């Protein structure tokens, strides 16, 4: 039996198990959930899972997601993990464990956080209008899988002109030792003139397949500061789709600190849909040992007079792999667009791999766009200088490496989060490498 036929069989088995699990779900009383589930089930049935010839998956193989048990549901009763908060960051917490909503903050004036299953008339109307409208399922089978297996989720809704307090969204694994799959779903809607700071943390190191979909609607004049931390390494299989729509004169700021795991892939799609939209994206990443991190970034400039700036910095050590595909798409009529993307990367070993590809697709003639990518190694002269001043080699390499990441880490809008990210990245960098496997 050839390797190709073995992969085909695994893909077929995964598809069959996904269909069986979706069909076994009980009928849902909430029309928005029922409609999304049906659409996801139909789309998944007609969309092929990515293979070696799928361009957007060129550097990521789906094999780690197809292992036995990763479509199983977690145990019915699992202990809620003890989630330690970030010191000095005071925020209401949304806790999702194995895809199940476990904890929500109290409702404040003008801001509601609601489980889909408990949606009242107003929340149900919002879900009916928005759920599934941004996360396009075509050619994205794992978004369709999340939709087909949806059982519940969280709606974060900030009313017009409400300057909301900070929120923390935690997507975590339980202590269930067996392999299983979880499919969290989150919808964020900021009405006209609203603002919110959202910290999103992903926790867990077990061999669990977490397939998350997050949709964000930012209406006119609204502002969202979004911080994403995915710093737990280990055996986790993580696939996250983030789809964002930015309205007139609205602002979206996404800052990320990411580490690799057995498999981690983030698909980010941001649409500037009305004039005056402003987007800023940053990513500081570290992969070590044999970990894998894939970021697929697509920024769609649909309306004129919008701007975007993207800054990515990556470190890859041992035999790890980092992937960044950054695409800027300027649509016809999107005149006076200003868009930039910078990807700078350092290889920390001869066996590490970094695959970075910035793309520009422009259909307007009055724009200002730029992109660039570099892959290199630590400056030996700077390393020698520090060594000559009595700095140990490991410490010198750490200082130079994290000076490289400073441009992104310092852009986190909350000092408490910045202060929490630095020591975690430093500890991951200084941890001894795993023994090489044959």
N, C-alpha and C positions, 0 to 999 in steps of 0.2 A: 504493500500500500504506500503510495507516494505521500509526501508531506502536503502537497496541494489538496489531495483528496481527503486527508485527515482534517485539514482546516475547513474544507467544505462541509464535512460531516459535523464538525463542532459548530459551525455557523448555523446549519440546519437545525441542530438540536437546541441551540440557544433560541432560535426563532420559535420553534415549537413550544418550548417551555414558557416563553414570554406570552405567547398566545393563550396557552392553557391558564396561566395565572391571571391574565386579564379577563378571560371569560368566566373565571370562577368568582370574580368580585360581585358582591351583592349590588342590586340596583340602587341607585342613589336618588334621593328625593330632590336634591338641589339641581335644577336644570343645567346650570353652567357646568357643573362637574360631570354630569351625565353626557352632555354634548361633547365636552373636551375628551372624555374617555373614549367615546365612540369614534371621534375623529382620529385620536391617537392610535386606536386599535386598527382602523382601516389603513392609515398611512403606514404604520409599521409593517403590516402584512404585504404592502406593495413596494416597499423600499428595501433595497439590498443593504446588508451590513457592509461596512467598508472593508475592502481587501487590499492586497499589496499594490494594486493599480489605481486606487482611489487617491487623487492628487493631494487633497487636503489631509490625508492620513499617511502621506509618503514616509514620514519618519516615526510614525506611531503604529504599532501593530496591536490589533484588538485581542490577541491571544490571552493576555492576563484577565480580560473581562469575560472570557468564555469558560472559565474553569468551573468545575462542578460545584453546585451549591450557591453560586453567586446570584441566582434568580430566586432562591428560596426566601420566604418571609422570615424575619427574625422570630425568636420565641415570643409567645403571646405576652408573657410577663417577664420583663427584664428590668433590672435595677437602673435607676436614673444615675448617670455618672456624676461624680462630684466635680463640678466645673468651677475652677478658680478664676475669679475676675481679675481684671487689670487694675492694679493699684492706682488710686486717684482718678479713675475713670468711672464716673457715676452715671449709670444709664440703666433704663429698664431693659430687662432681658427676655428675649424670645428663645426658648430652648426646644430644638427639634432633635429627637433621638431615634436613630434608625428610621427616619422618615416620619415619625409620629410626633405630633405637637404635644409637648409635655408641660410647658410653662409659658405663661404670657404675662406681660406687665399690666398694671392697672390702667384703665382708660383715663386719659387726661383730656382737658378741654381742647377740642378741635382735632385730636388725633385718636384714632381707634386702631387696635390690633386685634384681629378677629380670626378665629379658626373658620375655615371654609364651612365645615359641618355645622357651625353654630351661627352662621350669618343671618342677621335680621333682614328686614325688607331693603334697607338702604345699602347694606353691604352686599346683599344678593344682587341688587341692581348693578352695583359697580363690577362685581364678578361677571355678570352677564355681558357687560360692555367690554371689559378689558381682558379677562382671563383667556389666554391662548392667542391674543391678537398680535403680540409682539414676537413670541418665540416661534418662528417659522419652522414647521416640521418637514417641509420638502427637502429632500437630500440630507436630512439630519435624523437618522433613525433612532438615536438615543433620546432626542427630544420627543419624538413620537412614542418611544417606549415609556418615558416618564408620564406622558399624557395618558397613554393607554392603561397605566397602572395606578393612576392617581386615586387616592382614597381621601386625602385631606390636604390641607395646606394652610398658609397664613396670609392674610391680607393686612398690609400696613397702609393706612389711609390718613393723609394729612390734609386738613381742610384749607379753604382759601385764606391766604395771608397769615396762616398760623406759623409762628416761629417755634417749632417743636423742640423739645428736649432730645438729647441723644438716645439712641436705641442700640442695643447689642443683639445681633442675630447669631446664635450658636447652632451649628449643624454638627452633631456629635454621634459617635458610636456608643452602643451599650456594652456591657460586659459579656454579652452572648459570645461564647468562644467559637461557635461554629461559623463557617462562611455563610453569608446571606447578602441580600440586596436591599437597598433603601432608595426611595425616589422622592426626596423632598421637593416641595413646590412653594414658591413665595411670589406674591404680587405686591409691588410698592407703587402707590399712586400719590403724587404730590400735586395738589390743586394749584390754581393760579396764585402766584405770590408767596407760596409756602416755602419753608426751608427745613432741612433735617440733616443731622449727622448720624450716619449708620456705620457701625462696626460689625463686620461679618467675619466670624471665626469658624474654621473647620478643624475638628478635633477627632483623633483616633488613629491608631497605628495597626489595627487588625486587618486580616484579609477579608475586608467587606467592600462590596461594590456600592458606592454612593453616587447616584446619578441625579444631580440637582438641576433644577431649572428656576431661574430668577428673572422676573419681568419687571421693568421699571418704567413708569410713565411720569415724565416731568413736564408739567404744563407751563404755560407762558409765565415768565418772570419768576419762576420757582428755582430753587437751588438745592442740590443734594451733594453733600460731602460723604463719599463712600470709601471706607477703608476695608481692605480684605487681607486677612491673615490665613495662610495655609502653610503652617510651619511644622506640623507633625509629619515625620518621615515614616518609615516602616513598611508594612506589607499592604497598606491600603490601596484600593483601586478607586480613583476619584475622577468623575467627569462632570464638569459644571458648565451649563449654558447660561450666559448673562446677556439679556437683550434689553436695550435702553432706547427710549424715544425722548428727544430733547426738543422742547417747544420754543416759542418766540422769546428771545432775550432771556432764555433760561440758561442755567449753568450746571454742568455735571463734572465732578472731580472724583476720579477713581485712583486711589493709591494702594499698591499691593506689595506684600512681602511674602514670598513663596519659596517653599522647599520641595524637592522631589520626593517621590515615594515609588513603590513598585510600578504604579502607573498613575499619572496625574495629568489631566488635560483640561484646559479652560478655553471655551469658545465664547468670545466676546463680540457682540455686534451692537454698535451704537449708531443711531440715526439722528442727524440734525435735520428736523422736519420743517422748521420755520426760521425766518431771518433772525439774526442776532444770537443764535445759539453758540455757546462756548463750552468746549470739552477739554479737559486735561486728564491725561492718563500717565501713571508711573508704575514701573514694576522693578523690584529688586529681588533677584532670585539666586538661590544656591542649591546646587545638586552635588551629591557625594556618592561614593561607592558605586552601586549599579542602579541608582535611582533614575527616574524618568520624569521630565516635566515638559509639557507641550502647551504653548499659548498660541491660539489662533485668533487674531485680532482683525476686525473689519470695521472701519469707520466710514459711514455713508454720509457724504455731504449732499443733501437733496435740495436744500434751500440756499439762496444767496446770503452774503454778508455773515457767514459763520466762521468760526475759527476752532482749530484743534491743535494740541501739542502733546506728543507722546514721547516719553523718555523711558528706555528700558536698559537695565544694567544686569549682567548675568555672570556668575562664577560657576565653573564646572570642574569638579575634581574626580580623581580616581578613574573609574570606567563609567561615569554617569553620562546622561544625555540631556541636553537642553534644546528645545525647539521654539523658535519664534517666527511666525508668519504674520507680518503686519501689512495690512492692505488699506490704502486710502482710495476711496472711490468718489470722484467728483462728478455728479450727475449733470446732464444738460440743464442750463439755466442757473446753476449754482455759482453765479459770478461773484467776484470779490471774496472768494474763499481764501483763507490763510490756513495752511495745514502743514505740520512738520512731524517727522518721526525720526528718532535717533535710537539706534540699537548698538550698544557697546558691550563687548563680551571678553572675558578672560578665561583661558584654559589653564587650569592649575596642575594638570598632568598630561603626559603624552597620550594617554589612553582615553581621555575624556573627549566628548563630541558636542559641538555646538552647531546647530543648523539654523541660520537666520536668513530670512528673505523679506526685505521690505518691498512693497509694491505700490505703484501709483497708476491709477486709471482715471484719466481726465477727459471730460467731454464739455468743458467750458474754456473760453480763451482769455478770460480776465481773472486769473487766479495767481496766488503765490504759494507754491508748494515745494517741499524739500524732504528728502529722506536720505538716510545713510546708515551703514552697518560696518562694524569692524570686529574682528576676532584676533586676539593676540595673547601674549603672556605677560607675566609681571616684569616690570622694568628691572633688569639685573643690576643696573647702575644704582638705582634707588635702593635695591635690596642690599648691595654691597655697602652703600653709605650708612644704612642703619646698622648693619653688622659691625662696621668699623667703629661705631659709637657705642658698642657694647650691648646692643639689642639681640637677644637670642633669635635664631633663624625662624622658628615657628611664630614667635611674637611679631617679628618683622614682616613675615608674609601676611599675617592676620591684619596688621596695621595698614599695609598697602592695599590689601584686598578690600577692606571695609572703607577705606578712603574712596575707593572706586565706587562703592554703593551709596556713598553719602548723598549724592545729588537726588536720589529717590527717597531714601529713608528720611532725610530732613524735610521732604515735602509733605509728609503726613501732617494733617492739619491740627492734630491733638498731641500736645507734648507728652501726655501720659502714655499714649500708644507708641510714640517714637521711642520713649525711654524703655518700654517693654520689648520692643522689637530688637533693639541692638544687642542686648545680652543673649537672647535666644539664638540669633544668627551667629554670634561669636562662639557660643558653646557648640553649635553644630559644626562650625568650621574647625574648632580645636579638638573635637572628639576624634579618637583614633580611628583610622580606616578599618573597615572590615577585612578579614582575611580573604585573599583572592580565591575565587572558585574556579575550577577547571572549565 
